Amino acid sequence: MEKETTIFGIRAVIEAIKSGENIDKVFIQKGLRGDLFSELEQLLKKERLNTSYVPVEKLNRLSKKNHQGVIAQIAPITFYDLEELVIEVMESGKTPLFLLLDQLSDVRNFGAIVRTAECTGVSGIIIQKKGGAPVNGDTVKTSAGAIFKMPICKVDHIKDAVFYMQASGIKVIAATEKTDQTLYDVSFTEPCAIIMGSEGKGINPSVLSVVDEKAKLPILGEIESLNVSVACGAFLYEAIRQRR
C-alpha cells in the first residue's frame, strides 16, 4: 500500500524533522524570511535533506491547504544503510549486482528502473540525497509496487558509494557513451555495480573519473541516445545473460 504523507507548514515540518520522520524532500517557497524559517533552514542543512526552492504556484499545485510556504514529503519506504546492505549481500552467498543512480531526476524513469531492477534481481539501488527524483507516490505507481521489494540507500555523494563499493571488492561499471567499449566487452559475472547518469547530463565527470570500467550500448540509428530506463534495462539483462 502507498504510505506517502505530506506535511504542511514551517513549524510542522520542523517538528517532523526533529522527531525523526523519514522525510524525502522539502519544497520551500522562494523568498521566505523570518526567525522560524531560519530555524528550518539550519535544520535542513544539518540533516542534509533534499530541498527545493520553488515558486508559490508549485506549492499551490502540490496542496490547496495553508502550507505557509513549506511542504515536506515523507517517503513511503524506509531507506537502507549502504554499509549494512553491502555486508548483508556479500554474506548471502549471491553475486552482488548493485545499481547506482547519479542524480536521475525524472520520477517516471526512476520508477521504471526500480521495476526492472526488481525483475532482474538487483541487490540494491543507491541514490544521492540531493538532486535526484523524489521517492513518492508517483514512484510507487511507476514501479508497480516494486519499490517496496527493492532495498534503496541514500548517500551524501554517489562518489562516496563508488569508493565503498570498490573497497568491498565490487567492480564499478559506468554506463556512458564516453568510451569505445560496449557492454558486451565487459564482464558482469563478478560482483559489480552499474552507474546510470541523469537524463540530461549523464554521469558526473568526477564520478566517471573513479570508476573501474566504462561501457556503452551500440547505437545504430540517428538519434544516438536511449531513454535512461531503457538503457538500464539493457545493461541489467546483459548481466543476467552472462551470469546464467
N, C-alpha and C positions, 0 to 999 in steps of 0.2 A: 504494500500500500504506500501511496505517496504521503510523506510526512513533512513536507515543506511548510515552514511557518514564516510569516513576515511580521517584523516588529516595527512599530511606528513611533516617532518622537525621540528627541535627543536624550531625555532622562531615561526612557525605557530601554534605549539601545545601550546606554552606559551601564545600566544595571544588568542587562543581559550579558554583556562582556564580562563584567565583574563576577557574575555567577557561573561563568564557565560554559555558557551556551556555545554550541558548535556553529559559530557564525561563518558563513561562506563569503558574503560580500556585503559591503555597506555603500549605499548611494547617498550622496550629500549634495544639497543644493549649492550651486556656485554663489559665492559672496556672503555666506553665513558669517555672523560675527557674534560676540558675546562670551562671557565667562564660562557658561555651561558648554558652549560649543568648543571652546579652547580645551576644556577638560576631556571632551570626547576625542578631539584630535590627538591629544597626548596619549590617550589610552589606545587609540588605533595604531599609533606609531610603536608604542611599547609592545603590543601584541602582534604587530606586523600583519594586520588584517587587510584583506583585499578591499581597496576603497576606490570609488569612482565619483568624481565631482561632475555633476550634470545640471542642465537647465531645469527649472521648476516644472516645465512641461513633461519632462521624462518622469519625474516623481508622481505627477498627477495621473500619468498613464498607468503607473505601477499600482496606484491606490487612490481611491476617492476620499479616504479618511484624512483626518487632520494630522499630517505627517510631520509638521513643523520643520520641514526641510531635510529630514533624515529618515531613511528606510533601510532596515537590515534584513537580510535573508538568512535563515538558519538552514544549513544543508540537511537534506533528507537522509544522509548516511553519516556514519562515524568513520573518520579517516584513520588509517593505519600509521604506525610509526615505521619509517623506512628501515631502520636497522633491525628492528624486531621481525619485520616481514621477510627481509633477505635471509636472516638466520633461519627462520622457520622454513622457508622454501628450500634452502641449501640442505637442511637436516631431513627433509621429507624424502629424499632419495630421487626426486624428479629433477630432470634437467631444467634449470630456470630459463624462463623466457619473459623478460620484463619489457614494458613499453614506457618510454619517456616522451611526454608531450611538451615541447618548448613553446609556451605561450600561445597555444591553439585558442583562438578567440570565438569561433562560431559554435554555439551550443548544440546545433544540429549535427555538425561534424563530430563534435565530442561524443554525443550520444551514440552516433553510428559507429564510432571507433570502439566505444565500450562494448557495444553489442557484438561486434566482430571479435574483439579480444576475448570475450567470454566464450564464444563459439570455438575459438582456436586454442583454448587452454592457457591463455596468458597468465603468468604468475601474479602480476600486479601492474597497476598503472601509476606512474609518478607524474604529478603536475606541480607547477610553481604556484606559490601562494598568491602572487600578484600578477596581473596582466593576462590571465587565462580566462577561459569560459567558466561561468559560474556553474556549480553543481546544484541545479534547481529542478523544478517540476518539468520543464522542457527537456532536460537531460534524461529524466526518468522515462518520459514518454518516448523520446527518440531511441533510447537504448532498449526499449521494450521490457523494461524492468531489470535488465542485465546489470545495472549499476548496483543493485542490492546483492549481487553474487560476485562482484569483482572487487578485490582489495584495491583501494586507491589511497595513495600517500600524497601529502602536500609538503613541499620543501621550500626553503627560502630562495634557493637558486638551483636550477637544473644542473649547473656545473658541479655543485656540491654532490649531487646524486651520482653524476658520472664518476667522480673520484671515488666515491664509496663503492660503487659497483666494481670498478677496476681493482680496488684494494681487496675486494671479496672474491676475486678470481672470475669476474663476469666480464666478458668482452662487450664493448660498446660499439654499436654499428649505427652510423648516421645515414638516414635516407636523404640523399641530396643529389642534385644534378651536377654539382661541382666535383666531378670525378669521371674517369674513363671506365671505371669498374661497374659492372651491372650486379644486381642482386644474385644472379646465377653464378657469379665468380666468387661469392663469399660463402663461407661455411657457417651455418646456423645450428650445427649439431652439438656444439659445446655450449656451456652456459653463456647466455648473451642477453643484451638489452638493445632494443631498437629505438632510435630517436626520430620522431617526426616533428617537423617545424611548423610554424604558423602559416596560415593561408597566404598571407601577402609577402612576408619576408623570409620564410623558410627558417632554418636553424640559425641561431645567433652565431656569428663568426667566432666569438670567444669560446663557445661550446664546441663548435666544429673543429677548433684547433687542438682539442684534447682527446678526441675520440680515437678508438683503435683502428676502425676501418670506415670507409665511405662506400656507398653503393647507390646506384640509380636504377630506375626502370627504363628499359628500352622504349623509346617513343618513335613510332613510325609515321605518325600524322603530322599536320602542320601546326596544330595548337601548341604542342611542345610541353604540355603540363596536364596533370590529372588532379581531380579533387583529392584533398589530403586523406579523406576517409577511404576512398577507393585505393589510393596508393598504399595506405597502411594495410589494407586487406591483402593486397598482392604480396607484400613483404611477409605478413604473418602466415599466409598459406604456403609460401616458399619454404618457410621454416618448418612447417608441418610436413611438407613433401620430403624434405631432407631427413627428417627425424623418423620417418616411417620405416 
